[in-house]
Amino acid sequence: SISPNCCIIINNKPEFISVNELLRISTKNTVKLLESELKYELNHLIEKLHIYTLEKIFIENKIYKFIEDCETYKSILTIIEEKISHYSNVLKRKITNEDILRLTEIKIKRISKFDIINQNNLIQKVINNINEVKNNIENINNYSISYFNNLENKYGKNKRITMIEEFDSISARRVAIANEKLFVNRSEGFVGTQLKKEEFFSKCSSLDNFI
């Protein structure tokens, strides 16, 4: 019978709890972390979809042609914002200044080699990923169970590298710190750690034997 005492810190205080309770706390914490990771990934994907869609609108509708006669950089930004705003209904969020600036940095080479089919495939792939992440968030318990099962498959039976061995008996003398100093008076034959005015001989610990 093994009855371990689990002492963990809860609200900055040590508490003794059962192993079952420790597992419940750890599991809930892991589920929260997994959900946070999914939400972060979702935001990242939504932002990527927004950028891909903006680029598609800008190139497919040849908005870049409307800025050819602009004489100032400010007028370029104004024209792009005005034209892009007509397609705001298909975008996932409000258009920002950073979005407009990003469009001005698209190189002519990218515009000339733009592949609408490839762009649509990229957008669809991101949409599929978004739907998958949303589904995982809505079913976070099932997602977490899959996560733990994958851990078991990856690190479980026949994959452990931990070895169980017995500890050898350790002599206290072998691990004692050498924090003392040994002095010697050769003429009178005295040896000790308190002979501070005599010749220093060696460092030692309080458990060492002198011969």
VMD Tcl script that draws the C-alpha trace (Angstrom):
set ca {
  {0.00 0.00 0.00}
  {1.46 3.34 -1.10}
  {-0.07 6.45 0.46}
  {1.77 9.52 -0.83}
  {1.17 12.94 0.70}
  {0.77 15.54 -2.04}
  {1.70 19.00 -0.84}
  {1.14 21.70 -3.46}
  {0.82 25.47 -3.45}
  {-2.76 26.74 -3.84}
  {-3.37 30.50 -3.62}
  {0.18 30.98 -2.31}
  {-0.40 28.50 0.53}
  {0.77 24.88 0.90}
  {-2.07 22.36 1.01}
  {-2.15 18.59 1.36}
  {-4.48 17.02 -1.19}
  {-5.18 13.55 -2.61}
  {-3.67 12.27 -5.83}
  {-7.14 12.25 -7.42}
  {-7.64 15.91 -6.57}
  {-4.17 16.74 -7.89}
  {-5.04 15.02 -11.18}
  {-8.33 16.94 -11.41}
  {-6.57 20.27 -10.84}
  {-3.81 19.46 -13.35}
  {-6.28 18.26 -15.97}
  {-8.47 21.37 -15.68}
  {-5.39 23.54 -15.99}
  {-4.28 21.65 -19.11}
  {-7.73 22.03 -20.67}
  {-7.60 25.80 -20.08}
  {-4.14 25.97 -21.67}
  {-5.31 23.95 -24.69}
  {-8.33 26.24 -25.10}
  {-6.09 29.32 -24.91}
  {-3.79 27.88 -27.57}
  {-6.76 27.17 -29.84}
  {-8.12 30.69 -29.44}
  {-4.70 32.15 -30.22}
  {-4.48 29.94 -33.31}
  {-8.00 31.00 -34.35}
  {-7.13 34.70 -34.15}
  {-3.97 34.04 -36.16}
  {-5.94 32.21 -38.87}
  {-8.62 34.90 -39.04}
  {-5.92 37.52 -39.50}
  {-4.30 35.42 -42.24}
  {-7.67 35.05 -44.00}
  {-8.16 38.81 -43.83}
  {-4.77 39.47 -45.44}
  {-5.23 36.87 -48.18}
  {-8.67 38.25 -49.00}
  {-7.37 41.83 -49.15}
  {-4.61 40.83 -51.55}
  {-7.09 38.99 -53.74}
  {-9.42 42.00 -53.88}
  {-6.56 44.40 -54.57}
  {-5.10 42.37 -57.44}
  {-8.18 40.68 -58.89}
  {-10.06 43.98 -59.17}
  {-6.93 45.80 -60.40}
  {-7.16 48.45 -57.72}
  {-3.45 49.10 -58.23}
  {-4.30 50.73 -61.60}
  {-6.24 53.51 -59.87}
  {-3.09 54.78 -58.15}
  {-0.97 55.13 -61.28}
  {-1.75 58.83 -61.66}
  {-1.54 59.74 -57.96}
  {1.04 62.42 -57.26}
  {1.37 61.99 -53.50}
  {1.69 59.04 -51.19}
  {-1.26 60.29 -49.18}
  {-3.49 60.26 -52.26}
  {-2.38 56.68 -52.98}
  {-3.49 55.57 -49.53}
  {-6.79 57.43 -49.89}
  {-7.59 55.83 -53.25}
  {-6.75 52.31 -52.03}
  {-8.85 52.73 -48.89}
  {-11.79 54.08 -50.92}
  {-11.73 51.21 -53.42}
  {-11.16 48.48 -50.85}
  {-14.01 49.75 -48.66}
  {-16.47 48.68 -51.38}
  {-15.65 45.08 -50.49}
  {-15.78 45.43 -46.71}
  {-18.74 43.02 -46.56}
  {-16.49 40.07 -47.45}
  {-13.78 40.96 -44.95}
  {-13.57 39.52 -41.45}
  {-12.72 42.78 -39.71}
  {-12.45 46.53 -40.22}
  {-9.77 47.78 -42.61}
  {-6.87 49.46 -40.81}
  {-4.06 51.79 -41.90}
  {-1.66 48.85 -41.59}
  {-3.77 46.94 -44.13}
  {-3.55 49.77 -46.65}
  {0.19 50.15 -46.13}
  {0.67 46.42 -46.63}
  {-1.11 46.61 -49.99}
  {1.20 49.39 -51.19}
  {4.15 47.09 -50.55}
  {2.97 44.36 -52.92}
  {5.60 44.08 -55.65}
  {4.79 44.25 -59.37}
  {6.31 40.80 -59.75}
  {3.71 39.33 -57.42}
  {0.91 41.15 -59.22}
  {2.04 39.95 -62.66}
  {2.36 36.34 -61.48}
  {-0.79 36.38 -59.39}
  {-2.65 33.08 -59.60}
  {-6.31 33.51 -58.66}
  {-6.89 29.75 -58.45}
  {-3.93 29.30 -56.12}
  {-5.08 32.26 -54.00}
  {-8.58 30.80 -53.74}
  {-7.07 27.48 -52.65}
  {-5.04 29.27 -49.95}
  {-8.14 31.08 -48.73}
  {-10.18 27.88 -48.67}
  {-7.44 26.07 -46.77}
  {-7.41 28.80 -44.11}
  {-11.23 28.67 -43.90}
  {-11.08 24.90 -43.37}
  {-8.49 25.37 -40.62}
  {-10.66 28.03 -38.97}
  {-13.67 25.71 -38.99}
  {-11.58 22.91 -37.52}
  {-10.22 25.11 -34.72}
  {-13.70 26.47 -33.95}
  {-15.01 22.92 -33.72}
  {-12.18 21.98 -31.34}
  {-12.98 24.97 -29.12}
  {-16.68 24.06 -29.05}
  {-15.76 20.47 -28.17}
  {-12.82 21.26 -25.91}
  {-13.34 18.19 -23.70}
  {-13.14 15.76 -26.63}
  {-10.16 17.68 -28.01}
  {-8.42 17.43 -24.63}
  {-9.09 13.69 -24.42}
  {-7.51 13.27 -27.85}
  {-4.55 15.33 -26.68}
  {-4.01 13.07 -23.66}
  {-4.45 9.94 -25.77}
  {-1.77 11.21 -28.15}
  {0.53 11.76 -25.19}
  {-0.04 8.19 -24.11}
  {0.66 6.87 -27.61}
  {3.79 8.98 -27.89}
  {5.26 8.51 -24.42}
  {3.37 5.51 -23.05}
  {4.13 1.82 -22.81}
  {7.39 0.63 -24.39}
  {8.45 4.25 -24.94}
  {9.59 5.19 -21.47}
  {13.27 5.83 -20.99}
  {13.08 6.11 -17.20}
  {14.97 3.39 -15.31}
  {14.09 2.12 -11.85}
  {17.16 1.40 -9.72}
  {18.01 1.07 -6.06}
  {20.02 3.82 -4.41}
  {23.44 2.85 -3.11}
  {24.21 3.65 0.49}
  {26.12 6.93 0.52}
  {28.76 7.76 3.08}
  {28.16 11.14 4.72}
  {31.91 11.72 4.61}
  {31.88 11.52 0.79}
  {29.36 14.33 0.40}
  {30.39 16.55 3.32}
  {31.51 20.05 2.33}
  {35.19 20.87 2.87}
  {34.50 24.07 4.79}
  {37.23 23.67 7.44}
  {40.97 24.44 7.34}
  {43.60 22.11 8.78}
  {46.71 23.68 10.39}
  {49.92 21.96 11.57}
  {52.69 22.83 14.08}
  {55.52 20.56 12.89}
  {57.98 21.38 15.65}
  {55.64 20.47 18.51}
  {53.55 17.86 16.66}
  {50.14 19.50 16.91}
  {47.46 19.27 14.18}
  {44.01 20.86 14.24}
  {41.51 23.31 12.78}
  {41.88 25.88 15.57}
  {45.62 26.51 15.17}
  {45.00 29.62 13.08}
  {48.54 31.02 13.57}
  {50.28 27.84 12.42}
  {51.09 26.52 8.94}
  {48.02 25.94 6.71}
  {48.07 22.35 5.50}
  {44.81 21.55 3.67}
  {41.07 22.10 3.46}
  {38.90 19.44 5.09}
  {35.40 18.71 6.38}
  {34.30 18.19 9.97}
  {33.89 14.44 9.22}
  {37.40 13.81 7.84}
  {39.85 11.58 9.74}
  {43.44 12.69 10.36}
  {46.32 10.20 10.52}
}
mol new
graphics top color blue
foreach p $ca { graphics top sphere $p radius 0.5 }
foreach p [lrange $ca 0 end-1] q [lrange $ca 1 end] { graphics top cylinder $p $q radius 0.2 }
display resetview
